[in-house]
Structure formats: C-alpha cells, structure tokens
Amino acid sequence: MNSPAPRPWHTAQDADDPLSWEPSTVFLRLGIAALLAGALLTALAQVLLVPQQPIRLVAPALVALIALVAAMPLYYRKLGLTKLVLAVGSWGVFVGIAVFTGGVRSPVAATFPLVILLCGWQINERAAIIATAFTALAVLALVFAETTGWLPAAQTLTAVHGAVQIILALLSAALIVLLVRAYRSRLRELDVVSSDLARRGAALEQSQAELHRAQAVASVGSWVFDLQLDRMQLSNETCRIFGLPQGTTGSHAAYLSRVFPGDREVLEEAWAAAVKGAGFDHEHRIVVGREVRWIRQKAEFEFAEDGTPLRAVGITQDISERRRADERIAELAFFDQLSGLPNRTLLLDRLRQSMAASARDGSYSALLFLDLDNFKTLNDTLGHDMGDLLLQQVGQRLMGCVRAGDTVARLGGDEFVVMLVSVGGDESAAANHAEVVGEKILAALNQSYQIGSHHHRSTPSIGVTLFGGGRQELIEEPLKRADLAMYQAKAAGRNTLRFFDPRMQAAVADRLSLELGLREALAQGELLLVYQPQLTGAGLLMGVEALVRWRHPTRGMVLPTDFIALAEDTGLIVPLGNWVIRTACAQMAAWADQPRMSSLTMAVNVSARQFHQGDFVEQVLAAIEDTGANPRQLKLELTESLLVANVEDVIVKMARLKSHGVGFALDDFGTGYSSLSYLSRLPLDQLKIDRGFVMGIETSEHAVAICAATISLAHSLGLKVVAEGVETAAQRDLLYHGHGCDFLQGYLFSRPLPIAEFEAFARSRRDVLRAV
C-alpha cells in the first residue's frame, strides 16, 4: 500500500516519525520572506512618518540582514543552521532595538515571548529555556542601564516593566515547554496506536491473502447473498471461477444467466426449497466464455423470527477436474479404449434393461454375435497396430448399420456384439428384422478396408438369437446362444449368418460333459497307451509309436480324434502330454530287461502348446530320469505348426534335449508350414510322410512325386523317413522298394495294440532291428 503523502508544512520524515516535528523548507522560506517583507514595510513607514530620525532604519536593516544570512544555509538545505541563525539573529536584533527604543518599555520587548515560542517549536525545549534565560538577563541589563542612567529614564516605573517582561518570558517558556511535552506525549500515544493498527492491518491483510491463496489452491470461493436487497458479494476466487473481474457484485438473476441452460430448472427448484428451510448443496454447470465448468454450491440460510429468509452465506467450488476424472473412470469402466464402443460391462447392463422391458411389453429383441474371420492372420502378417486399425473401422461400420437406440459393443479381441432392441412383437417378424440387419452388416464388413498403405478384405461370421417375448431367462443365456450360433456360422464356411439351433446347444452340452470327464480321466487313471509298430520294408521291427486312448466308464473306448482337439482348446493337452511322455518312458524302462524289446524306439507326439511351455525340457528330462529310460530310444514327434512362431526358441529346446540323446521326428511333413532353411537348422532325425500322401500313392502321380521328393530331401539332409498309414502291399512296395523309404507304419502291419497284444506281436516277429 502507498504511504500517506507528507503534510505540506512538514518534511517527509514527519510521515515516518511523527515525533520529529521539523519545519519544512517551504515554511522556512516563507518565514524568511516574512522577515524581509516586515523589515521593508517598517523601513518604509519610518521614512514616511519620521524622516528626521534615520537612525531608526538600523532596526529593519538588521532584520533584513538576519533574513539574508539565514537564506544562505537554507539554500544548501542546512535546516538546523538556518533555524539557529533565525532564532539567535532575531533575538539579538530585538534586544538591540529595545536598547535604542526605550529599553524594557520598548514595543519590541513584547516580541521576546514570540522568539522563545519559536525556539521551542522550531528547535527544541532546551533552546526555549536558553532563550528565556538570555531574555531575562537582557531585561535585567536594560533595567540596570535605565536605573543607573546609562539609558534615558523611563516615564513609568522601570522595575514594573522589567518584572512584567520577565514574568511574560517565564510564562512563555513554561507554556511552550508544557505544550511541547504534551504534544510529544500525545504523539507517542498516537504512534503506539498507529503501530498497533498497522500491525493488525498487516496481519489482517496477510490473513486475507492466505485465505485467497487457500481458496485458489482448493478452487473454493465464498459469497454472501442479501435476499432483501438481491445483492450478492463474491470473493476473489468465486469471481475467478465465474470469469468475473475481482470485486464484482451481482443479483440472483445475473447469477442464473451464467448457469448452463439445461441445469437452470433443477437449480431453481433446489434454491426454492432452500429458501423454505431445506439444505442447499447442489452441483451444476456454468458457462464461462466458451468453456463449460462444473461447480458445487453449498450454502446456509439465515432467517428472521417470522421465517423470512434474510441472507445466505455459501461457498463455490470448481469441480471440473473431478467431473472429468469421474467421466474418465466411467469411460474406462464401461467403454472399450480401442474402439470407443461399450464394453462387456455396459453391454450386460443394457441387455439387462432390454430384457426387463421385453418382459413387461412382450416384445422381442435380438442379439448378433460377430467374430472376424482369420483376424489372427492379419495380426501375424501386418502387425497388431494394423489389426487395431481394422477393429476401429469395423466398429465404425457397425455403428452405421444400426439405429440410435441399439447397442454395438466390443467384447475383446475381434469379437463384437450388436443388440437390436424391440424389433417386433411377433417372433417371426423379429427374426426377419434381425436377419435384414445381419445381412446389412455382412455387406458392410465385406467392403475393402484401407489400413495404412494396405488394402485389406475381412469377413465376419455372425450368430443371431432372439430374446424377450415374455420369456424369463438369465442375462448370460442370450449371449451364450449367439456365441454358439456364431460358431455354427464358422463351421458353415465363414462369412455367413446363422440363427441359434437348439441342436447346437446339445452338442455344446456334450462337449462340456466330455471336458469334465477328461479332467476326471486324468485324475482317475482312465487313460492308457496303445502301441503301433514301425517296421522296415523287409518286416524288421524297429520301434513303436505310443498313442493315447481314453477308457470312458460309459462311452467305452474314446479315440484321440474325439478329445485331443478339446484338450488343446481347454489347455488339458499339457498335463495329458506330460502323462503320455512319462508313461512311455516308464514302458521303455520296463522293456530294458527284455532282449527283443530293449532296443525299440518309442515315438511320442508332442503338441505345439505343450512344447511351448516354459518348463517343457525340464518335464521331459525329469520323466527320463525318474523312470530310468534310455533317452536315445525316445523320439518326440513334432508338427509343422511349431515352426509358425518363435522358431529360435524351438531350436534351442530341441538342441538341449538332443544333447541328452533325445531324438526328433517332424510329423505329417508336407501338410503345414515348412521352410527348407528352418528344416536344415532343426536337429531332426526323421521325417514322417503324412498318411494323406501315402493313401494316394497308388492312384496319383502327384502323391508319388511328393513322397519321392520327401524321401530324397530327407536322405540328402541325413534324415530317416517313416511313412504312416500304409495299408496295402502296393503302397509298401512303392515306398520301400521303389523309393527307398526307411520305415513303414500302418494297418498293413498292425493296428495300434494294447501293451500285452503288442508284446505278443513283437515276440512273433522274426527279428528286431538293433541299430537305433
């Protein structure tokens, strides 16, 4: 804050220290000017009135001289010396004039008190006392001079005049001392009060500043509303929140004008209730320029004795950040972050509402479950970022196929769900409407996509089911039916639409029962191994392939084709595969003491999922060590699907097992993915020709060429060849004698046999191939 300007008759020091009552430069200049003017006027009067007495001009001349002498130090701003010259010079001049104008009876003598007063005021009280003492001495000297005749005798009693002058001088001195002391005492009191007020003012200003800072940090302002005057006073932070200049006041109408139009009616209802005594704690939006802010208003009302509302004291809090955070949390909780579509949680909530509405009015709604065909191929070839772009475009196209009240949701991956609400009160009409929308979606999603610099075509498989129509069911049931129908569309060749078929439900229930039974089979020991011989073309037994069977308590013997795919889907293939390896190793160890069996190799199939387990190598080595089997007789058969991803990891694992003597065969060669560069790097021992090629070798030149090329390739790489599925002598002769296939396996020689039957088969052979 700016300090008050100094008073014009005091120096700037007076504003800071009121105890120093010093005359200002202006005052001294005026005083000197007054002396000069007085001397000039006196001299003029004497020249005009008593020209015959020029001696009288000495007095005004001396006064003028004193004024001029005082002006010199004043010019150099030496105020103390200026005051001293004026006080001493004036006193001396007045004494001198009194000597020549009647002594103590001179009119000039009456000015001595004035000189004393000026000394006390302009200098200090000590100067007043000294001036009083010298004045008293001067008066005594004048009295003595008149009494002794040194001065002309006065017409009146000189002693009386002297006494009067002395008394007046003493009284003037006493008066000035008392005035100065009283004045200074009062100034000290005022200074104490002023200092206290200044401290309190500073503390108040600091408290207000801290309050403003605290309100700004918390985005909380305050306000007071006088309901009688319709006047609202706002704090600085409240003004900032509303985008108003500080110090703005307003009315209730002005406040409402800033409220978001859609929130005014609810706010006025809350305000009207508060005026009647209800609490007021309300959140609403305000418009600040082009920005919309969320605020919270909370207030307490004061009422007169008759219940009339007088005023309200409240706070305003800017909750825009909190609202944005709430919206973001809701977005994360209910919307898919990639596509911006509702997620499973929001879909289930809307499905619940739709089912409740359908139960009330009996209308039907439809659920369409979509899965993109071969989406994994796009991710594997172009990358996941391109896959994400496709998913976003699919979501946009789906939104363009439905009504505003319908829902398009993404469940995750490449799965979408479309919910069509209230598609009709008749089941047939509702199904027809759902089919029309489904065909529209098929047409839209079959259009080419621009993904980065690539043109891509994608197709969906769609499953459709109806729900509602007064039927009561669990919320998950429509989703399950639509999902099953989608798989039916996949099975029908993809890029098509299928309605839910109850027979599918039976198949799924059967699959679920099979899965539960397979879990129990692993725990109850219902699995067993059967063994199919592998021989040379000359009939020498060289090894076996261990194949798993399931001895089901009610279904009987279950073949691998009925449960291996299920085990792959459910992850049961991992414990199942470990069991097969351990059981096969135990059987090899049991044959070690039987001469005709001890040299047989044991081939075991390993799934890609099992092989990619982090502890696969450790599981195999543990089975070998625990059973005591010879690792050089164990052959692990791998499929070409292993080579689709992470080939380096495959090679490392194979090399580790190979270093312990375990052998490897590449099963079903030619049916999947195989790169010659990878084939040359894999530590393989055998290639197995798929039974599909073997079956056509008698009738197809292409099958013959493929088998011949496979055998030639394997031999050039130093690998043995096993042909599986040999069922006729002609196939044997073409493979073994015609193209030099090393080993044969198939029903021509034996079906897969239980252990006892296989051992009888082995004993019946003429010889067993010893070299492994």
C-alpha positions, 0 to 999 in steps of 0.5 A: 500500500502507498504511504500517506503523502507528507503534510505540506508544512512538514518534511517527509520524515514527519510521515515516518516519525511523527515525533520529529516535528521539523519545519519544512523548507517551504515554511522556512522560506516563507518565514524568511520572506516574512522577515524581509517583507516586515523589515521593508514595510517598517523601513518604509513607514519610518521614512514616511512618518519620521524622516528626521530620525534615520537612525531608526532604519538600523532596526529593519536593516538588521532584520533584513540582514538576519533574513539574508544570512539565514537564506544562505544555509537554507539554500544548501538545505542546512535546516538546523543552521538556518533555524539557529541563525533565525532564532539567535539573529532575531533575538539579538536584533530585538534586544538591540532595538529595545536598547535604542527604543526605550529599553524594557518599555520598548514595543519590541520587548513584547516580541521576546515571548514570540522568539522563545515560542519559536525556539521551542517549536522550531528547535527544541525545549532546551533552546526555549529555556536558553532563550528565556534565560538570555531574555531575562538577563537582557531585561535585567541589563536594560533595567540596570542601564535605565536605573543607573542612567546609562539609558534615558529614564523611563516615564513609568516605573522601570522595575514594573516593566522589567518584572512584567517582561520577565514574568511574560518570558517565564510564562512563555517558556513554561507554556511552550515547554508544557505544550511541547511535552504534551504534544510529544506525549500525545504523539507517542500515544498516537504512534503506539496506536498507529503501530498497533493498527498497522500491525493488525492491518498487516496481519489482517491483510496477510490473513486475507491473502492466505485465505485467497491463496487457500481458496485458489489452491482448493478452487473454493470461493465464498459469497454472501447473498442479501435476499432483501436487497438481491445483492450478492458479494463474491470473493476473489476466487468465486469471481475467478471461477465465474470469469468475473473481474475481482470485486464484482457484485451481482443479483440472483438473476445475473447469477442464473444467466451464467448457469448452463441452460439445461441445469437452470430448472433443477437449480431453481427448484433446489434454491426454492426449497432452500429458501423454505428451510431445506439444505442447499448443496447442489452441483451444476454447470456454468458457462464461462466464455466458451468453456463449460465448468462444473461447480458445487454450491453449498450454502446456509440460510439465515432467517428472521423470527417470522421465517423470512429468509434474510441472507445466505452465506455459501461457498463455490467450488470448481469441480471440473477436474473431478467431473472429468476424472469421474467421466474418465473412470466411467469411460474406462469402466464401461467403454472399450479404449480401442474402439470407443464402443461399450464394453462387456460391462455396459453391454450386460447392463443394457441387455439387462434393461432390454430384457426387463422391458421385453418382459413387461411389453412382450416384445422381442429383441435380438442379439448378433454375435460377430467374430472376424474371420482369420483376424489372427492372420492379419495380426501375424502378417501386418502387425497388431497396430494394423489389426487395431486399425481394422477393429476401429473401422469395423466398429465404425461400420457397425455403428452405421448399420444400426439405429440410435437406440441399439447397442454395438459393443466390443467384447475383446479381441475381434469379437463384437456384439450388436443388440437390436432392441424391440424389433417386433412383437411377433417372433417371426417378424423379429427374426426377419428384422434381425436377419435384414440387419445381419445381412446389412452388416455382412455387406458392410464388413465385406467392403475393402478396408484401407489400413495404412498403405494396405488394402485389406478384405475381412469377413465376419461370421455372425450368430443371431438369437432372439430374446424377450417375448415374455420369456424369463431367462438369465442375462448370460443365456442370450449371449451364450446362444449367439456365441454358439450360433456364431460358431455354427456360422464358422463351421458353415464356411465363414462369412455367413449368418446363422440363427441359434439351433437348439441342436447346437446347444446339445452338442455344446452340452456334450462337449462340456460333459466330455471336458469334465470327464477328461479332467476326471480321466486324468485324475482317475487313471482312465487313460492308457497307451496303445502301441503301433509298430514301425517296421522296415520294408523287409518286416524288421521291427524297429520301434513303436509309436505310443498313442493315447486312448481314453477308457470312458466308464460309459462311452467305452473306448474314446479315440484321440480324434474325439478329445485331443482337439478339446484338450488343446482348446481347454489347455488339458493337452499339457498335463495329458502330454506330460502323462503320455511322455512319462508313461512311455518312458516308464514302458521303455524302462520296463522293456530294458530287461527284455532282449527283443524289446530293449532296443525299440524306439518309442515315438511320442507326439508332442503338441505345439502348446505343450512344447511351448511351455516354459518348463517343457525340457525340464518335464521331459528330462525329469520323466527320463530320469525318474523312470530310468529310460534310455533317452536315445530310444525316445523320439518326440514327434513334432508338427509343422505348426511349431515352426509358425512362431518363435522358431529360435526358441524351438531350436534351442529346446530341441538342441538341449534335449538332443544333447541328452540323446533325445531324438526328433521326428517332424510329423505329417511333413508336407501338410503345414508350414515348412521352410527348407532353411528352418528344416536344415537348422532343426536337429531332426532325425526323421521325417514322417510322410503324412498318411494323406500322401501315402493313401494316394500313392497308388492312384496319383502321380502327384502323391508319388512325386511328393513322397519321392521328393520327401524321401530324397530331401530327407536322405540328402539332409541325413534324415530317416523317413517313416511313412504312416498309414500304409495299408496295402502291399502296393503302397509298401512296395512303392515306398520301400522298394521303389523309393527307398523309404526307411520305415513303414507304419500302418494297418498293413502291419498292425493296428495300434495294440494294447501293451500285452497284444503288442508284446505278443506281436513283437515276440512273433516277429522274426527279428528286431532291428538293433541299430537305433 
